[in-house]
Amino acid sequence: MLPDLGKYVVPVLSAYGAMIILAGGLVLASLKSAKDSKKTLAKLEQKRKAKSND
């Protein structure tokens, strides 16, 4: 399945591994940011509704 990389097998596979780890980290950071943004938006909407009811 893998092509013959010869002496470059370690650097190439290390690069793939690093890319997978970094991409996974970006996905997790994006999901956390979205979750935090939803919480902030919900709080702001509650404050706005409370002000409009007064």
PDB file with one MODEL, atoms N, CA, C and O in Angstrom:
MODEL        1
ATOM      1  N   MET A   1       0.824  -1.187   0.000  1.00  0.00           N
ATOM      2  CA  MET A   1       0.000   0.000   0.000  1.00  0.00           C
ATOM      3  C   MET A   1       0.874   1.259   0.000  1.00  0.00           C
ATOM      4  O   MET A   1       0.611   2.177  -0.777  1.00  0.00           O
ATOM      5  N   LEU A   2       1.885   1.328   0.831  1.00  0.00           N
ATOM      6  CA  LEU A   2       2.776   2.487   0.846  1.00  0.00           C
ATOM      7  C   LEU A   2       3.787   2.376  -0.279  1.00  0.00           C
ATOM      8  O   LEU A   2       4.319   1.297  -0.543  1.00  0.00           O
ATOM      9  N   PRO A   3       4.050   3.492  -0.941  1.00  0.00           N
ATOM     10  CA  PRO A   3       5.107   3.452  -1.959  1.00  0.00           C
ATOM     11  C   PRO A   3       6.473   3.309  -1.272  1.00  0.00           C
ATOM     12  O   PRO A   3       6.623   3.627  -0.092  1.00  0.00           O
ATOM     13  N   ASP A   4       7.441   2.836  -2.018  1.00  0.00           N
ATOM     14  CA  ASP A   4       8.786   2.678  -1.477  1.00  0.00           C
ATOM     15  C   ASP A   4       9.414   4.061  -1.337  1.00  0.00           C
ATOM     16  O   ASP A   4       9.741   4.697  -2.339  1.00  0.00           O
ATOM     17  N   LEU A   5       9.583   4.528  -0.111  1.00  0.00           N
ATOM     18  CA  LEU A   5      10.124   5.856   0.136  1.00  0.00           C
ATOM     19  C   LEU A   5      11.620   5.826   0.410  1.00  0.00           C
ATOM     20  O   LEU A   5      12.260   6.873   0.515  1.00  0.00           O
ATOM     21  N   GLY A   6      12.166   4.641   0.525  1.00  0.00           N
ATOM     22  CA  GLY A   6      13.601   4.500   0.745  1.00  0.00           C
ATOM     23  C   GLY A   6      14.049   5.189   2.009  1.00  0.00           C
ATOM     24  O   GLY A   6      13.477   4.974   3.078  1.00  0.00           O
ATOM     25  N   LYS A   7      15.064   6.011   1.893  1.00  0.00           N
ATOM     26  CA  LYS A   7      15.630   6.670   3.065  1.00  0.00           C
ATOM     27  C   LYS A   7      14.753   7.820   3.578  1.00  0.00           C
ATOM     28  O   LYS A   7      15.040   8.387   4.632  1.00  0.00           O
ATOM     29  N   TYR A   8      13.697   8.166   2.852  1.00  0.00           N
ATOM     30  CA  TYR A   8      12.831   9.282   3.251  1.00  0.00           C
ATOM     31  C   TYR A   8      11.599   8.843   4.035  1.00  0.00           C
ATOM     32  O   TYR A   8      10.729   9.664   4.326  1.00  0.00           O
ATOM     33  N   VAL A   9      11.514   7.565   4.378  1.00  0.00           N
ATOM     34  CA  VAL A   9      10.313   7.057   5.030  1.00  0.00           C
ATOM     35  C   VAL A   9      10.046   7.755   6.366  1.00  0.00           C
ATOM     36  O   VAL A   9       8.902   8.102   6.661  1.00  0.00           O
ATOM     37  N   VAL A  10      11.080   7.962   7.167  1.00  0.00           N
ATOM     38  CA  VAL A  10      10.884   8.583   8.480  1.00  0.00           C
ATOM     39  C   VAL A  10      10.441  10.043   8.346  1.00  0.00           C
ATOM     40  O   VAL A  10       9.459  10.422   8.984  1.00  0.00           O
ATOM     41  N   PRO A  11      11.111  10.878   7.552  1.00  0.00           N
ATOM     42  CA  PRO A  11      10.651  12.272   7.449  1.00  0.00           C
ATOM     43  C   PRO A  11       9.252  12.408   6.850  1.00  0.00           C
ATOM     44  O   PRO A  11       8.468  13.251   7.285  1.00  0.00           O
ATOM     45  N   VAL A  12       8.942  11.578   5.854  1.00  0.00           N
ATOM     46  CA  VAL A  12       7.627  11.686   5.212  1.00  0.00           C
ATOM     47  C   VAL A  12       6.528  11.262   6.182  1.00  0.00           C
ATOM     48  O   VAL A  12       5.523  11.958   6.321  1.00  0.00           O
ATOM     49  N   LEU A  13       6.710  10.133   6.849  1.00  0.00           N
ATOM     50  CA  LEU A  13       5.691   9.677   7.789  1.00  0.00           C
ATOM     51  C   LEU A  13       5.595  10.609   8.995  1.00  0.00           C
ATOM     52  O   LEU A  13       4.511  10.786   9.549  1.00  0.00           O
ATOM     53  N   SER A  14       6.701  11.201   9.404  1.00  0.00           N
ATOM     54  CA  SER A  14       6.672  12.181  10.497  1.00  0.00           C
ATOM     55  C   SER A  14       5.877  13.423  10.079  1.00  0.00           C
ATOM     56  O   SER A  14       5.119  13.981  10.872  1.00  0.00           O
ATOM     57  N   ALA A  15       6.057  13.840   8.847  1.00  0.00           N
ATOM     58  CA  ALA A  15       5.312  14.998   8.354  1.00  0.00           C
ATOM     59  C   ALA A  15       3.813  14.707   8.313  1.00  0.00           C
ATOM     60  O   ALA A  15       3.000  15.550   8.692  1.00  0.00           O
ATOM     61  N   TYR A  16       3.453  13.511   7.852  1.00  0.00           N
ATOM     62  CA  TYR A  16       2.034  13.136   7.860  1.00  0.00           C
ATOM     63  C   TYR A  16       1.485  13.103   9.280  1.00  0.00           C
ATOM     64  O   TYR A  16       0.387  13.595   9.538  1.00  0.00           O
ATOM     65  N   GLY A  17       2.247  12.525  10.194  1.00  0.00           N
ATOM     66  CA  GLY A  17       1.804  12.462  11.589  1.00  0.00           C
ATOM     67  C   GLY A  17       1.620  13.841  12.189  1.00  0.00           C
ATOM     68  O   GLY A  17       0.628  14.104  12.869  1.00  0.00           O
ATOM     69  N   ALA A  18       2.588  14.731  11.934  1.00  0.00           N
ATOM     70  CA  ALA A  18       2.487  16.094  12.456  1.00  0.00           C
ATOM     71  C   ALA A  18       1.283  16.818  11.861  1.00  0.00           C
ATOM     72  O   ALA A  18       0.590  17.557  12.560  1.00  0.00           O
ATOM     73  N   MET A  19       1.038  16.605  10.575  1.00  0.00           N
ATOM     74  CA  MET A  19      -0.106  17.254   9.927  1.00  0.00           C
ATOM     75  C   MET A  19      -1.415  16.775  10.540  1.00  0.00           C
ATOM     76  O   MET A  19      -2.322  17.575  10.766  1.00  0.00           O
ATOM     77  N   ILE A  20      -1.519  15.483  10.809  1.00  0.00           N
ATOM     78  CA  ILE A  20      -2.746  14.950  11.409  1.00  0.00           C
ATOM     79  C   ILE A  20      -2.961  15.522  12.803  1.00  0.00           C
ATOM     80  O   ILE A  20      -4.080  15.886  13.163  1.00  0.00           O
ATOM     81  N   ILE A  21      -1.891  15.601  13.587  1.00  0.00           N
ATOM     82  CA  ILE A  21      -1.996  16.149  14.946  1.00  0.00           C
ATOM     83  C   ILE A  21      -2.388  17.627  14.895  1.00  0.00           C
ATOM     84  O   ILE A  21      -3.266  18.058  15.643  1.00  0.00           O
ATOM     85  N   LEU A  22      -1.749  18.402  14.024  1.00  0.00           N
ATOM     86  CA  LEU A  22      -2.062  19.832  13.932  1.00  0.00           C
ATOM     87  C   LEU A  22      -3.481  20.074  13.416  1.00  0.00           C
ATOM     88  O   LEU A  22      -4.190  20.944  13.921  1.00  0.00           O
ATOM     89  N   ALA A  23      -3.887  19.308  12.421  1.00  0.00           N
ATOM     90  CA  ALA A  23      -5.254  19.460  11.896  1.00  0.00           C
ATOM     91  C   ALA A  23      -6.274  19.092  12.968  1.00  0.00           C
ATOM     92  O   ALA A  23      -7.299  19.761  13.108  1.00  0.00           O
ATOM     93  N   GLY A  24      -6.003  18.050  13.713  1.00  0.00           N
ATOM     94  CA  GLY A  24      -6.900  17.667  14.806  1.00  0.00           C
ATOM     95  C   GLY A  24      -6.983  18.755  15.863  1.00  0.00           C
ATOM     96  O   GLY A  24      -8.059  19.037  16.391  1.00  0.00           O
ATOM     97  N   GLY A  25      -5.842  19.367  16.172  1.00  0.00           N
ATOM     98  CA  GLY A  25      -5.830  20.465  17.133  1.00  0.00           C
ATOM     99  C   GLY A  25      -6.641  21.655  16.650  1.00  0.00           C
ATOM    100  O   GLY A  25      -7.344  22.289  17.438  1.00  0.00           O
ATOM    101  N   LEU A  26      -6.550  21.963  15.364  1.00  0.00           N
ATOM    102  CA  LEU A  26      -7.341  23.062  14.814  1.00  0.00           C
ATOM    103  C   LEU A  26      -8.836  22.773  14.887  1.00  0.00           C
ATOM    104  O   LEU A  26      -9.635  23.661  15.185  1.00  0.00           O
ATOM    105  N   VAL A  27      -9.206  21.530  14.613  1.00  0.00           N
ATOM    106  CA  VAL A  27     -10.616  21.151  14.694  1.00  0.00           C
ATOM    107  C   VAL A  27     -11.115  21.300  16.132  1.00  0.00           C
ATOM    108  O   VAL A  27     -12.186  21.858  16.368  1.00  0.00           O
ATOM    109  N   LEU A  28     -10.332  20.798  17.088  1.00  0.00           N
ATOM    110  CA  LEU A  28     -10.736  20.906  18.496  1.00  0.00           C
ATOM    111  C   LEU A  28     -10.821  22.360  18.945  1.00  0.00           C
ATOM    112  O   LEU A  28     -11.748  22.735  19.663  1.00  0.00           O
ATOM    113  N   ALA A  29      -9.860  23.180  18.526  1.00  0.00           N
ATOM    114  CA  ALA A  29      -9.888  24.602  18.886  1.00  0.00           C
ATOM    115  C   ALA A  29     -11.103  25.295  18.280  1.00  0.00           C
ATOM    116  O   ALA A  29     -11.714  26.145  18.928  1.00  0.00           O
ATOM    117  N   SER A  30     -11.457  24.946  17.060  1.00  0.00           N
ATOM    118  CA  SER A  30     -12.626  25.542  16.407  1.00  0.00           C
ATOM    119  C   SER A  30     -13.915  25.141  17.121  1.00  0.00           C
ATOM    120  O   SER A  30     -14.806  25.967  17.320  1.00  0.00           O
ATOM    121  N   LEU A  31     -14.006  23.874  17.502  1.00  0.00           N
ATOM    122  CA  LEU A  31     -15.199  23.417  18.212  1.00  0.00           C
ATOM    123  C   LEU A  31     -15.335  24.110  19.567  1.00  0.00           C
ATOM    124  O   LEU A  31     -16.438  24.487  19.963  1.00  0.00           O
ATOM    125  N   LYS A  32     -14.218  24.280  20.278  1.00  0.00           N
ATOM    126  CA  LYS A  32     -14.251  24.968  21.571  1.00  0.00           C
ATOM    127  C   LYS A  32     -14.656  26.424  21.390  1.00  0.00           C
ATOM    128  O   LYS A  32     -15.451  26.956  22.166  1.00  0.00           O
ATOM    129  N   SER A  33     -14.113  27.061  20.372  1.00  0.00           N
ATOM    130  CA  SER A  33     -14.448  28.459  20.107  1.00  0.00           C
ATOM    131  C   SER A  33     -15.930  28.613  19.776  1.00  0.00           C
ATOM    132  O   SER A  33     -16.575  29.557  20.231  1.00  0.00           O
ATOM    133  N   ALA A  34     -16.465  27.694  18.991  1.00  0.00           N
ATOM    134  CA  ALA A  34     -17.890  27.745  18.640  1.00  0.00           C
ATOM    135  C   ALA A  34     -18.753  27.565  19.888  1.00  0.00           C
ATOM    136  O   ALA A  34     -19.768  28.243  20.050  1.00  0.00           O
ATOM    137  N   LYS A  35     -18.350  26.659  20.757  1.00  0.00           N
ATOM    138  CA  LYS A  35     -19.106  26.421  21.994  1.00  0.00           C
ATOM    139  C   LYS A  35     -19.092  27.675  22.872  1.00  0.00           C
ATOM    140  O   LYS A  35     -20.125  28.069  23.414  1.00  0.00           O
ATOM    141  N   ASP A  36     -17.919  28.297  23.010  1.00  0.00           N
ATOM    142  CA  ASP A  36     -17.808  29.518  23.805  1.00  0.00           C
ATOM    143  C   ASP A  36     -18.637  30.647  23.196  1.00  0.00           C
ATOM    144  O   ASP A  36     -19.274  31.412  23.921  1.00  0.00           O
ATOM    145  N   SER A  37     -18.632  30.752  21.882  1.00  0.00           N
ATOM    146  CA  SER A  37     -19.406  31.796  21.211  1.00  0.00           C
ATOM    147  C   SER A  37     -20.897  31.600  21.424  1.00  0.00           C
ATOM    148  O   SER A  37     -21.628  32.570  21.623  1.00  0.00           O
ATOM    149  N   LYS A  38     -21.352  30.357  21.384  1.00  0.00           N
ATOM    150  CA  LYS A  38     -22.775  30.085  21.624  1.00  0.00           C
ATOM    151  C   LYS A  38     -23.170  30.482  23.036  1.00  0.00           C
ATOM    152  O   LYS A  38     -24.249  31.039  23.243  1.00  0.00           O
ATOM    153  N   LYS A  39     -22.305  30.202  24.020  1.00  0.00           N
ATOM    154  CA  LYS A  39     -22.601  30.584  25.402  1.00  0.00           C
ATOM    155  C   LYS A  39     -22.674  32.095  25.535  1.00  0.00           C
ATOM    156  O   LYS A  39     -23.581  32.620  26.181  1.00  0.00           O
ATOM    157  N   THR A  40     -21.724  32.799  24.926  1.00  0.00           N
ATOM    158  CA  THR A  40     -21.705  34.254  24.994  1.00  0.00           C
ATOM    159  C   THR A  40     -22.949  34.844  24.333  1.00  0.00           C
ATOM    160  O   THR A  40     -23.562  35.767  24.868  1.00  0.00           O
ATOM    161  N   LEU A  41     -23.314  34.315  23.184  1.00  0.00           N
ATOM    162  CA  LEU A  41     -24.495  34.806  22.484  1.00  0.00           C
ATOM    163  C   LEU A  41     -25.757  34.565  23.311  1.00  0.00           C
ATOM    164  O   LEU A  41     -26.627  35.434  23.369  1.00  0.00           O
ATOM    165  N   ALA A  42     -25.869  33.414  23.943  1.00  0.00           N
ATOM    166  CA  ALA A  42     -27.038  33.126  24.770  1.00  0.00           C
ATOM    167  C   ALA A  42     -27.132  34.110  25.936  1.00  0.00           C
ATOM    168  O   ALA A  42     -28.218  34.586  26.267  1.00  0.00           O
ATOM    169  N   LYS A  43     -25.989  34.412  26.557  1.00  0.00           N
ATOM    170  CA  LYS A  43     -25.992  35.372  27.670  1.00  0.00           C
ATOM    171  C   LYS A  43     -26.409  36.759  27.194  1.00  0.00           C
ATOM    172  O   LYS A  43     -27.189  37.439  27.860  1.00  0.00           O
ATOM    173  N   LEU A  44     -25.888  37.176  26.042  1.00  0.00           N
ATOM    174  CA  LEU A  44     -26.245  38.495  25.514  1.00  0.00           C
ATOM    175  C   LEU A  44     -27.728  38.569  25.158  1.00  0.00           C
ATOM    176  O   LEU A  44     -28.375  39.591  25.386  1.00  0.00           O
ATOM    177  N   GLU A  45     -28.258  37.494  24.604  1.00  0.00           N
ATOM    178  CA  GLU A  45     -29.680  37.480  24.271  1.00  0.00           C
ATOM    179  C   GLU A  45     -30.537  37.541  25.523  1.00  0.00           C
ATOM    180  O   GLU A  45     -31.576  38.201  25.524  1.00  0.00           O
ATOM    181  N   GLN A  46     -30.122  36.864  26.591  1.00  0.00           N
ATOM    182  CA  GLN A  46     -30.874  36.927  27.847  1.00  0.00           C
ATOM    183  C   GLN A  46     -30.866  38.346  28.411  1.00  0.00           C
ATOM    184  O   GLN A  46     -31.889  38.836  28.888  1.00  0.00           O
ATOM    185  N   LYS A  47     -29.706  39.002  28.352  1.00  0.00           N
ATOM    186  CA  LYS A  47     -29.618  40.379  28.839  1.00  0.00           C
ATOM    187  C   LYS A  47     -30.509  41.301  28.018  1.00  0.00           C
ATOM    188  O   LYS A  47     -31.178  42.173  28.572  1.00  0.00           O
ATOM    189  N   ARG A  48     -30.522  41.116  26.696  1.00  0.00           N
ATOM    190  CA  ARG A  48     -31.335  41.945  25.824  1.00  0.00           C
ATOM    191  C   ARG A  48     -32.814  41.740  26.117  1.00  0.00           C
ATOM    192  O   ARG A  48     -33.580  42.703  26.152  1.00  0.00           O
ATOM    193  N   LYS A  49     -33.217  40.497  26.326  1.00  0.00           N
ATOM    194  CA  LYS A  49     -34.626  40.213  26.630  1.00  0.00           C
ATOM    195  C   LYS A  49     -35.001  40.789  27.979  1.00  0.00           C
ATOM    196  O   LYS A  49     -36.113  41.287  28.150  1.00  0.00           O
ATOM    197  N   ALA A  50     -34.089  40.729  28.946  1.00  0.00           N
ATOM    198  CA  ALA A  50     -34.373  41.277  30.276  1.00  0.00           C
ATOM    199  C   ALA A  50     -34.547  42.799  30.194  1.00  0.00           C
ATOM    200  O   ALA A  50     -35.408  43.362  30.870  1.00  0.00           O
ATOM    201  N   LYS A  51     -33.740  43.454  29.377  1.00  0.00           N
ATOM    202  CA  LYS A  51     -33.864  44.905  29.228  1.00  0.00           C
ATOM    203  C   LYS A  51     -35.161  45.284  28.512  1.00  0.00           C
ATOM    204  O   LYS A  51     -35.785  46.293  28.841  1.00  0.00           O
ATOM    205  N   SER A  52     -35.556  44.481  27.544  1.00  0.00           N
ATOM    206  CA  SER A  52     -36.774  44.826  26.807  1.00  0.00           C
ATOM    207  C   SER A  52     -38.027  44.577  27.652  1.00  0.00           C
ATOM    208  O   SER A  52     -39.071  45.175  27.394  1.00  0.00           O
ATOM    209  N   ASN A  53     -37.933  43.710  28.647  1.00  0.00           N
ATOM    210  CA  ASN A  53     -39.071  43.433  29.532  1.00  0.00           C
ATOM    211  C   ASN A  53     -39.228  44.502  30.604  1.00  0.00           C
ATOM    212  O   ASN A  53     -40.296  44.618  31.204  1.00  0.00           O
ATOM    213  N   ASP A  54     -38.193  45.277  30.851  1.00  0.00           N
ATOM    214  CA  ASP A  54     -38.262  46.298  31.907  1.00  0.00           C
ATOM    215  C   ASP A  54     -39.023  47.508  31.508  1.00  0.00           C
ATOM    216  O   ASP A  54     -39.158  48.441  32.299  1.00  0.00           O
TER     217      ASP A  54
ENDMDL
END
